[in-house]
Structures are given as structure tokens and as C-alpha cells.
Amino acid sequence: MSDHARQDGDPTGMQPLPGTQVVLPGGTTLHVRHAAAKRPGLPPAVLIHGLGGSSLNWTGLMPELADTVEQWAPDLPGFGESPPARLHTVDSFVDVIVEYIEEIGQAAHVIANSMGGMISVLTAARRPDLVASLALISPAMPHVRQPSAARGMAVLAVPKVGERLLARINDIAPEEQVRRLADVLFGDPNVIDPDGFELAVAERARRMKQGYGDAVLLESLRSIVRYYAVPPWRSAWAAAREVSCPMLVILGIRDTLVGSSTAKRWRRAVPRARVVTLPSTGHVAMMEQPAEVADLIRTYLIPAPE
């Protein structure tokens, strides 16, 4: 990739890596954080966050993989520090990721969480030449047996209801919002260190000042829900079966958004995928267990160079 996305920083601790704005050929602007590899010549990796997340979600994992890959973590349009685009749907995000990896100039290892997992599956199915491997952390795939928190998210997708609920949530202080969100996302919220908590609070406060944040989130959420209604041959699961690259699926036993019960569906739908469940872990294993997630990626997908 050209130097417009290379702005190195200290990849240690909870300090977020600096980012830079990247304008894709189609006109979309992305804010991208970059973690330089520890040695030249390592393969590229693209890290894709989930619904309501941002590139900051990878702050813990990126240093753990610096000996294995060179990493770029974009904020999807309308999330993090990327400005909104014309559309904010799963399919439009797939188009953006395709265009971004094309800019890298070679197939990338893709590591993704939640909604980013669905985006990555569809990307790998449509453009196998661009994806060297998939590491999916609690990927948001259509599933009938929804865990408790997922049912709450489904309510947000209801027109007008979601707008009213988000307006009420925004009356709550950012610190309390982050505490409540941590209870949903983490198997054990106590693993969040003070620096990580303050980083999340600052990000939430900044997000609340954006005029478009809620609209982007709801448009994205509703596009995920629409994937539950497509015919089986057009579903995200059909796309997963078409993926030809190596695939690792990491699920948290305490995940109340995706649920570890999807492990059975993954093993049945994509028998060649490696499916791993982590005890005492919730929806964001890369934030709760970054070292373990990195070890799994190196074990099953991208061996660290000697």
C-alpha cells in the first residue's frame, strides 16, 4: 500500500495507534490505524470491527500480531473517525473492503469481529483473490436461536422504536453507557483496565457529538437483520460455504450477542473451518484475550516467521 496509510506509533499498552485518512479511488474516505510489522516482508492483515465499534477495538491485539503480519485497521464509513458515506449497509461495507484491499495490492489476511465477520465472509466469497485467510471473532451470522442481548438488538432494528431507544440512551452519561456496554460485550468486565475504560469513554463521548452516529448504526443494524430474510442460496451461510481460504472461527462461551451455540452451525455448514470456543469470554475476545487470540491465529492461519 502507498505511504498514505503508514503512520507508525508505539504499539504497546492501551495507547491507540495513530491513524490517517485514506481516500479510496471510488471517493470513500476511511480513517485507518496502522501497526508496522516488526520486520520487513511480513504479509498484510486487515482488521474489521463490528457494529458500533471502531479500529480502537484492535488496540490490544495489534501489538500481539506485530511479529506475524503488518496490520491496517480501518474505521468503516460512519464509524470511528471515518466520515459517513452514501450507504451504511453490509453490502456497501463489502464494496469498501474490496476496494481497500485492492489498494493494498495483494491478498490480505482478514481478521474481523461481529458485523465485520459477516462483511469478511461475503468479501472472501465474492473476491477470493483478495483474502488469504479469515479469522472471525464472534461473527454476526443469521441464527434462529438468538441469545438475550441479540434479542434486545433486534428491537433496535424496528423502525421508529430504535430511534426512540437510542435517544433515551444518549441521555445517559458516557461513563455509564460504557459500563453497561461492557456488561454485554465482555464475559468478565473486570478485565478492562482503567486506561482501556477511559479510552472507551472518550470514544463514546466523541461519538455522541456526531450528528450522524445513531442513523449510521441503525442503518447498519437493519441491513444485518435483512440478511435473515434472504433466500438460503443468497444467505451469508451460503457465502461461508463458498469461501476457499483457510478459516478460523473464535467464539466466546459467555457471548450474549452471537452465542457459542453457533459453533454447531459453523461445524455443520463449513466443516473445514477451525472452530474454537473460549471459556469465560464474551463477544470481543480480541479485547478480553488478545494474546490467546493471537496465538490461535498463528497456530491455525499465519505461522510466525522463524
Buried (B, 14 or more C-beta within 10 A) or exposed (E): BEEEBEBEBEBEEBEBBEBBBBEBEEEBBBBBBBBBBBEEEBBBBBBBBBBBBBBBBBBBBBBBBBBBBBBBBBBBBBBBBBBBBEBBBBEBBBBBBBBBBBBBEEBBBBBBBBBBBBBBBBBBBBBBEBBBBBBBBBBBBBBEEBBEBBEBBBEBBBEEEBEEBBEEBEEEEBBEBBBEBBEBBBBEBEBBEEEBBBBBBBBBBBBBEBEEBBBBBBBBBBBBBBBBEEEEEEBBBBBBBEBEBBBBBBBBBBBBBBBBBBBEBBBEBBEEBBBBBBEEBBBBBBBBBBEBBBEBBBEBBBEBEE
